[in-house]
Amino acid sequence: MNAPQQQPYQPTGPFGATPPPRPPSDLRLPRLFAAMMGVFAGLLVLIATFLPQSTYEQVSDGKTVSKFAETGWTRTFDIEPSAEEKEFYDKTHVARYGIPLSAAALTLFAGAAVGFAAYQRNSGSPAATTSRTLLIAGGAGTAACVWMLGMDISASLSFGQDTGRFVSRYGTGSGFWILLAGGLVALLTIGLAVVANRREPASPRQAPYPAAYTPYPPGVPPRQYQQAYEPPSPPTPPAGSALQQQDILRPSPGNPPQPGNT
């Protein structure tokens, strides 16, 4: 009968342990997409701050007498204002939404950079956590700034007047619509960053022997290997030796010595 064949031992100690597996690609994709959307949103926001976000035009007797546009940093004139108007505009400034929007865009860029660097790491690593935090903070800041700017422009649109002789028109510029698109992409970035917080399934602990290992060959019941234990018999002393003579003279357990024979 053949003895059972034991499978080779697989070491799990520090010298034989295998490196932890990388997270599956389908769990890394949300982090990658979140970083890409963060870069896209940041670019849209930065570009929009330098483009006209709101416009104003004043018409008198069918002739445009004043026309300018406001960006996130300054005011630009299509028609040069008069000396009195120029003095008034020099003492005032626009709402500089470019400052908080630029800060939000830089936060998105930082989160995206860390996210690209931590793409191969686990979602619970410090780098992945930092990237997720920056992307969520930058996206939330961008969305908040876009909302406030939209409320400001919505209020200015209500100032338009048309008296027949004088007409005041307020409008939105291309920068506002690009900024609105950047805010929507920022919200998408937040959603992807939250989804990327999913934990990868923990890898099962490696056993010293395979799970399917059996100590007996297949098809053979284990009881055939279970034999009664028999203690080994004592060695027989050589013929004529003192030990053999003692054994001959020693009475057997079934025939004890008689009192008269001693």
Secondary structure as UniProt FT lines:
FT   TURN            14..16
FT   HELIX           25..49
FT   STRAND          54..60
FT   TURN            61..62
FT   STRAND          63..70
FT   STRAND          75..77
FT   HELIX           83..90
FT   HELIX           98..117
FT   TURN            118..120
FT   TURN            123..124
FT   HELIX           126..157
FT   TURN            158..159
FT   STRAND          161..162
FT   STRAND          166..172
FT   HELIX           174..195
FT   TURN            196..197
FT   TURN            211..212
FT   TURN            218..219
FT   HELIX           222..225
FT   TURN            239..240
FT   HELIX           242..249
FT   TURN            253..254
FT   HELIX           259..261
//
